């Protein structure tokens, strides 16, 4: 059986079609379990990989969509979601129960439970992004505007910063004027 026929992957495929997009899920021969693995398997820049990260803020589950070449600034998440409370990382079994996906294949769409989301504005530097599609060997390409639209994610610049050795220029209109 093709991985494209697995229930979790079929939910992602259906979510794409339901959003008016093509079913573009790709089954990879190599794993896309990590952002680096995904970039290598797809042949794209690390930053074009969407990391779908699940957190809890005072017992409320949320998702941050962060560029593969950035790290999530967990301390900024409560403000980004207009919530208060301590940020935590749920256990793998909780992520599976909440999203319907196993870590390494957590997709930002097709989840069994809809989560509030924020999305890293740095994705705008890429024409095409690649997100997990419900299995560590499946991804789907998507443009930033469609990903933001179908997830309903709040676009923010404050949830992530470049990993060491990665340069990224913040747009001038977002710079501190001092």
Residue, then its C-alpha position, 0 to 999 in steps of 0.5 A: x500500500x502506498x503511503x498516500x493511502x494511509x488515513x493520516x495522509x488522506x486527511x491532508x490530501x482531502x484538506x488541500x482539495x477542500x481548500x480549493x487547492x490541488x492534491x499535491x502530496x508527495x511520497x518521498x523515498x527518504x525520510x522528512x522526519x526533521x527539517x534537515x531531512x525534509x530539505x534534503x529529500x525535497x531538494x530545497x533550502x532548509x528555510x522553506x521547510x515548515x516545522x509544525x510545532x505543538x505547544x500548550x499554553x496554560x493547558x491550551x494546545x496551539x501550533x507554531x509554524x516555523x521555518x526550518x532554518x529558524x528556532x521557535x522563541x517559546x517565550x513569545x508564544x503567549x503574546x502571539x496567541x493573546x494568551x497568558x500562562x506557561x509554555x510547555x511541550x506536550x508528550x508525543x502521545x498527546x501530539x498524536x491524540x490532538x492532531x492525529x499525526x505522529x511527530x515527524x509527520x505532523x501536518x498543519x492541515x487535516x488535523x483531527x482537532x483544529x488548533x490556533x496557529x501562528x506562522x513565521x513571517x520569514x517564510x515570505x522569502x520563498x516561492x514554495x514551502x514544504x510541509x509534512x503531510x501526515x507521515x515522515x515520508x510525505x510532504x506537500x508544496x504550498x505557497x505562503x499565502x495559501x498556507x496562511x489562508x487554509x490554516x487561519x494562522x496569525x502571521x508574526x515576526x516575533x515567534x522565531x529567530x534564525x538558527x546560528x549561522x543563518x542570516x535573515x534580514x528583517x524588513x525595514x518597516x519592522x525595524x526598531x526606529x531608535 
